[in-house]
């Protein structure tokens, strides 16, 4: 499988998050999967890509030019795609992925999470979406979504569209738990977003 990992690129986080990303990269490669990432070498993003390659795995990085200019692009990636902007980046990451794993991160990670989660709730795709959150960073988000459901702002399938996990093994069990449908093409994604 091509597994897209959404995670932090922030330099000012506890090293436990960097270590978690490295553990994920190692496990991803050991299981024979390909990593799809945001294409940078900093923070968790850098840790997951370098660990994947160190364990013999293949990496695909997708990064917009504006971030190449302010971050260090992962030039060692097996495939590095530089896009014109963030929207094109997310579309290509989506199109190249069979499943999505969300690690602790900031607002960029949340944006990526919500786009994939919303598309799954709407039935645009049926690929696995898993949050790996050992320390409860996303607990307030989970509570917010429950409140939004209670108030009638979201559908019941919002809970079925995502798996919340606390360990790397549990996360991969959810990612690998069922057959994965063919991902949409870039052209199909363009048509569905207007």
Helices and strands as residue ranges (DSSP letters): E 2-6, H 15-30, E 34-37, H 43-54, E 58-64, H 65-70, E 79-83, H 86-95, E 99-102, H 107-121, E 128-132, H 139-150, G 156-158, E 163-165, H 168-175, H 186-192
